[in-house]
Amino acid sequence: MDDSRRSKLKFRAWRRGFRELDLLMGSFADETLACMNEESLDEFERLLDIPDWEIFAWLVGQEAVPEKHKGPVLDQLIGFRYAPRGG
């Protein structure tokens, strides 16, 4: 598998635009990218192209996910619970 692709996706996930989404998507990427296959990486990459406000509304349940964006990675991301480390 392509580690440079995973690194780029992780970088993008941690730099979304606002902190809450950075924490959700970045932490999800940290925990899941290593075991994703190419199809899952493709889906995650497509999710990173969605505007911040739109995907955040899906993740917190404010908006329904449009049919064209539904998929197993988004399902995992919606079910993901960010838990701060240390502190």
HELIX and SHEET records of a PDB file:
HELIX    1   1 ASP A    3  TRP A   14  1                                  12    
HELIX    2   2 ARG A   19  THR A   32  1                                  14    
HELIX    3   3 LEU A   33  CYS A   35  5                                   3    
HELIX    4   4 GLU A   38  LEU A   48  1                                  11    
HELIX    5   5 ASP A   52  LEU A   59  1                                   8    
HELIX    6   6 GLU A   67  HIS A   69  5                                   3    
HELIX    7   7 PRO A   72  GLY A   79  1                                   8    
END                                                                             
